[in-house]
Amino acid sequence: MSLLLLTGCSRSPKEQLAYQHAEEQYQINQRNAQAYQQRGEVDGRIDLASGRLRD
């Protein structure tokens, strides 16, 4: 039993690939969400008429 806990459950190659893809997609989504929030903070300060930042 302790050996199973140390090594974990083995995944098939397809499961490993799916898990890796999910992890990578999660990281991409996190970066995109942060970039979107930063753009929103800046966009909210832009005067649409002049294109300049508001104070």
Buried (B, 14 or more C-beta within 10 A) or exposed (E): EEEEEEEEEEEEEEEEEEEEEEEEEEEEEEEEEEEEEEEEEEEEEEEEEEEEEEE
